[in-house]
Amino acid sequence: MLSLNIPSYSNPSGYQLSELAKPELSDPKDVIIKVHAASINPIDVKKADGMLKLAIKDTFPYKIGYDCAGIVTEVGSDVTRFQVGAEVYTRLPEISREKHIALKPPSLSFEDAASIPLAAMTALQALKKYKGDLAGKTVFVPAGLSGTGLFACQLAKNVFHAGKVITTVSTSKVEKVNELLGEGTVDEIIDYTKSDPRKVIKSGSVDFLFDTVGSAMENLCLMKPQSGCIVSVATMPSGNQLQKSSMNDLPHKPKIPIAARMGLNAFDSVRKLRAWRWGVEYSYMFLESSGRDLDELTSHVEEHRLRTVVGTTAELSDIEAVRSACQIVYSGKGGLGKVVIKVVNS
């Protein structure tokens, strides 16, 4: 099995292709998928670079990437939702089971489908954390053409019926927002290279902030007191969250060192306290991979409420192209939509 992996923590320049053992069914609920396309997310390249190495001990060679779309080749004896030959997509946790997988949206290619799982599920689960109805409310999603941001903007407007969706992009991307996400999806587009969102958006007017860029604390002034809610995927989790997350769902059940766990807990508590002083609820969110959520996203795609945006593609067999594509995600600059790797002859 051809795999994109690293022998030790590294940035994209150290990524390699190598043949690894083909996975085998180890549980009656396991599903084996022949991958046709995979997408790269910020967490993939950050974790490969050792962002969490003090807390989580990874094994090497470390395989890069969680999102994929492909065809089922084998199923465990207890699998009922899928048959061999089914076209599926998923965000794979460390150990994958039937419950994490869904049938691919029929209207999408494998490449487009592979761009959805982690980013769109993250956006969907974050928006569901608002206590109440987002209909008619103001939602702020920085980086609206980033992998996660583009899905969050569309879901906020087209599914949760937000009254006003605000986003930020760079100058060259301002004209692309309506083109790529649909006219009227975003109500206010701010060029962050020319204007500070805190000076453009009225203080105390935002009901929900989906923090995709690590700006949760600096944007507290924008939040509506007593009812404002911030969900972040770009700060850091608490140590307790990290311990319970799917990243630690490994056969050897690793334990986060107590010092790292307590340190992360302390920083998380400080952020929550700062938000509380503004009358705002703040939380960091880990994605929980869910086939049901993917089924919901499939319905939104097929009913034209959700579009995919694939910006850069590369073939897995071209390691230099793969490294360049992953570098776009790693740097966080110059990208548009999702980076997708086409899996060829593997």
C-alpha positions in Angstrom: 0.0 0.0 0.0 1.5 3.3 -1.1 1.5 5.8 1.8 2.4 9.4 2.4 4.2 9.4 5.7 7.2 10.6 7.7 9.9 8.7 9.6 10.1 11.5 12.2 8.4 14.8 12.9 8.8 17.0 9.9 7.4 19.9 7.8 6.2 19.0 4.3 9.8 19.1 2.9 10.4 15.8 4.7 7.3 13.9 3.6 8.0 10.7 1.8 6.2 8.0 -0.2 6.7 4.4 0.8 5.0 1.0 0.6 3.4 0.0 3.9 1.6 -3.1 4.9 -2.0 -3.3 3.6 -4.5 -2.9 6.5 -6.4 -5.9 7.7 -9.8 -6.3 9.3 -9.3 -6.5 13.1 -12.8 -5.8 14.3 -16.2 -7.1 13.0 -17.2 -3.4 12.4 -14.1 -2.5 10.4 -14.3 -1.3 6.8 -11.4 -1.3 4.4 -11.5 1.4 1.7 -9.4 1.7 -1.5 -8.7 5.4 -1.4 -9.2 7.4 -4.6 -8.6 10.8 -3.2 -7.6 12.4 0.1 -7.5 16.0 1.4 -5.0 17.8 3.6 -6.1 19.8 6.6 -4.1 22.1 8.9 -4.3 19.6 11.8 -2.6 17.0 9.5 0.5 19.1 8.8 0.7 20.6 12.3 0.5 17.2 14.0 3.1 15.8 11.5 5.4 18.7 12.5 5.1 17.7 16.2 2.6 20.3 17.5 1.4 17.8 20.1 4.5 15.7 20.6 4.9 16.7 24.2 1.4 15.4 25.0 0.9 12.6 22.4 3.5 10.0 21.5 3.0 9.1 17.9 4.4 5.9 16.2 6.4 6.0 13.1 6.3 5.9 10.2 3.5 8.4 10.9 0.8 8.4 8.1 -0.4 11.9 7.1 -4.1 12.8 6.6 -7.5 11.8 7.8 -9.9 12.7 5.0 -10.6 10.3 2.1 -13.0 9.1 -0.5 -12.9 5.8 -2.2 -14.5 2.3 -2.7 -15.1 -0.3 -0.1 -13.0 -3.4 -0.7 -13.6 -5.4 2.5 -16.1 -5.3 5.4 -16.2 -7.0 8.8 -18.8 -9.6 9.6 -21.0 -7.1 11.6 -21.0 -4.3 9.0 -24.5 -3.7 7.8 -24.5 -0.2 6.2 -21.9 -0.9 3.4 -21.2 -3.5 0.9 -18.0 -4.2 -1.2 -18.1 -1.7 -4.1 -19.8 1.1 -2.3 -18.5 4.6 -2.9 -17.9 6.2 0.5 -16.2 9.1 2.2 -15.0 9.6 5.7 -12.8 11.5 8.2 -10.8 8.6 9.7 -10.1 8.7 13.4 -7.0 6.8 14.5 -9.1 3.6 14.4 -11.9 3.5 11.9 -15.2 1.7 12.3 -18.4 1.5 10.2 -20.0 4.4 12.2 -17.4 6.8 10.9 -18.2 6.3 7.2 -21.0 7.4 4.9 -21.9 6.9 1.3 -20.3 9.5 -0.9 -22.6 12.3 -2.3 -23.6 10.8 -5.7 -23.2 14.1 -7.5 -19.5 14.6 -6.4 -16.3 13.2 -7.7 -14.0 11.4 -5.4 -11.8 14.5 -5.3 -14.6 16.8 -4.3 -16.0 14.3 -1.8 -12.6 13.9 -0.1 -12.5 17.7 0.5 -15.6 17.6 2.8 -15.3 15.3 5.9 -13.1 16.9 8.5 -13.7 20.6 7.5 -17.4 20.4 7.0 -18.1 18.1 9.9 -16.1 20.5 12.1 -18.2 23.5 10.9 -21.4 21.6 11.4 -20.7 20.4 14.9 -19.4 23.9 15.9 -22.6 25.7 14.7 -24.7 23.1 16.6 -23.0 24.2 19.8 -24.8 27.5 19.9 -27.4 27.3 22.7 -30.5 28.4 20.9 -31.6 29.1 17.3 -29.1 30.8 15.0 -31.9 31.9 12.7 -31.7 35.6 12.2 -28.5 35.9 14.3 -25.1 37.3 13.4 -22.4 34.8 12.7 -18.7 35.8 12.2 -16.4 33.3 10.5 -12.9 34.6 9.9 -11.1 33.2 6.8 -14.3 32.4 4.9 -12.4 30.7 2.0 -10.3 28.5 4.1 -11.0 24.8 4.2 -13.2 25.0 7.3 -14.4 28.6 6.9 -16.0 28.0 3.5 -18.2 25.3 4.8 -19.1 27.2 8.0 -20.3 30.3 6.0 -22.5 28.1 3.8 -23.9 26.1 6.7 -24.6 29.2 8.8 -26.6 30.9 6.1 -28.2 28.0 4.1 -28.8 25.4 6.9 -28.9 27.4 10.2 -30.5 30.4 8.5 -28.3 33.1 10.1 -29.5 36.6 9.5 -26.0 38.0 8.8 -22.8 36.1 8.0 -19.5 38.0 8.2 -16.2 36.8 7.0 -12.6 38.0 6.3 -10.4 37.3 3.3 -7.4 38.9 1.6 -7.7 41.4 -1.2 -7.4 38.9 -4.0 -10.1 36.7 -2.6 -12.8 39.4 -2.0 -14.4 38.9 -5.4 -14.2 35.1 -5.2 -16.5 34.8 -2.1 -19.8 35.2 -3.9 -18.5 33.3 -6.9 -17.4 30.2 -4.9 -19.9 30.2 -2.0 -23.0 31.5 -3.8 -24.5 35.0 -4.1 -25.9 36.1 -0.7 -24.2 33.4 1.4 -21.9 36.0 3.0 -23.5 39.4 3.9 -20.3 41.3 4.9 -16.9 40.6 3.4 -13.9 42.3 5.2 -10.5 42.6 3.5 -8.4 42.0 6.6 -5.3 43.3 4.9 -6.9 46.8 4.7 -9.2 46.9 7.7 -9.2 45.5 11.3 -12.5 43.6 11.7 -12.7 45.0 15.2 -13.1 48.4 13.8 -15.5 47.4 11.0 -17.9 45.1 13.0 -20.0 46.8 15.6 -18.9 46.0 19.1 -21.4 43.7 20.9 -23.2 42.6 17.8 -21.9 39.1 17.1 -24.0 36.2 18.4 -21.6 33.4 17.3 -17.9 33.4 16.4 -16.4 30.3 14.8 -12.7 30.9 15.4 -10.8 29.3 12.6 -7.6 31.4 12.9 -6.9 31.7 16.6 -8.4 35.1 17.1 -11.0 34.2 19.8 -9.6 36.3 22.6 -8.9 39.4 20.5 -12.4 39.4 19.2 -14.2 39.2 22.5 -15.2 42.9 22.1 -17.4 42.0 19.1 -19.5 39.4 21.0 -23.0 40.1 22.3 -22.8 40.2 26.1 -24.6 37.5 28.1 -25.5 35.4 25.0 -22.5 35.5 22.7 -20.8 32.2 22.0 -17.3 31.4 20.7 -16.2 28.0 19.4 -12.6 27.7 18.5 -10.7 25.1 16.5 -7.6 27.2 16.3 -6.4 27.9 19.8 -5.5 24.9 21.9 -7.6 22.2 23.7 -7.5 21.6 27.4 -5.4 18.7 28.6 -8.6 16.8 29.6 -10.1 17.3 26.1 -6.9 16.1 24.4 -6.8 13.0 26.6 -10.4 12.1 25.6 -10.0 13.0 21.9 -9.9 10.6 19.0 -6.2 11.5 18.6 -5.6 9.3 21.6 -7.9 6.5 20.5 -5.0 4.2 19.9 -4.5 0.5 20.7 -1.9 1.3 23.4 -4.2 3.9 25.1 -1.5 6.6 25.6 -1.6 8.9 28.6 -0.8 12.6 28.3 2.0 13.5 30.8 0.5 15.2 33.8 2.6 18.3 33.4 1.4 18.8 29.8 -2.2 18.0 30.8 -2.2 20.5 33.7 -0.5 23.2 31.6 -3.1 22.9 28.8 -5.9 22.9 31.4 -4.5 26.1 32.9 -4.3 28.0 29.5 -7.9 26.8 28.6 -9.2 28.0 32.0 -7.6 31.5 31.4 -9.3 31.8 28.0 -12.7 30.8 29.5 -12.2 33.3 32.3 -11.4 36.1 29.9 -14.5 35.3 27.9 -16.7 35.1 31.1 -15.6 38.6 32.0 -17.2 39.7 28.7 -20.3 37.7 29.3 -19.3 35.3 26.6 -19.2 31.5 26.5 -16.0 30.1 25.0 -15.0 26.6 24.2 -12.4 24.7 22.2 -13.9 21.9 20.1 -12.5 18.6 18.9 -14.2 17.0 15.9 -16.0 13.8 16.6 -16.0 11.7 13.4 -19.6 10.7 12.6 -21.1 8.8 9.7 -24.5 10.4 10.6 -23.1 13.9 10.3 -21.6 12.9 6.9 -25.1 11.7 5.9 -26.5 15.1 6.8 -23.8 16.8 4.8 -24.5 14.6 1.9 -28.2 15.8 1.9 -27.1 19.4 2.0 -24.8 18.8 -1.0 -27.5 17.0 -3.0 -30.1 19.7 -2.1 -27.6 22.5 -3.3 -27.1 24.1 0.1 -23.4 23.2 0.3 -20.7 23.6 -2.3 -17.2 22.2 -2.3 -14.1 24.3 -3.2 -11.0 22.5 -4.2 -8.1 24.8 -4.7 -5.0 22.8 -5.3 -4.6 19.2 -6.4 -1.6 16.9 -6.7 -1.1 13.2 -7.6 0.2 11.0 -4.8 2.9 9.6 -7.1 4.4 13.0 -7.6 6.0 13.6 -4.2 7.4 17.1 -5.0 3.9 18.2 -6.1 2.5 16.7 -2.9 5.1 18.5 -0.7 4.3 21.8 -2.5 0.5 21.3 -2.0 1.0 20.4 1.7 3.3 23.5 2.2 0.3 25.7 1.2 -1.7 24.3 4.1 1.4 24.4 6.4 2.1 28.1 5.7 -1.5 29.1 5.9 -0.9 31.5 3.0 -2.0 31.6 -0.6 -4.4 28.8 -0.4 -8.0 28.7 -1.6 -10.4 26.1 -0.4 -9.1 22.5 0.1 -5.9 20.8 -1.0 -6.7 17.4 -2.4 -4.3 14.5 -3.2 -5.4 12.2 -6.1 -4.4 8.7 -5.3 -3.1 7.0 -8.4 -2.1 3.3 -8.8 -2.2 2.6 -5.1 
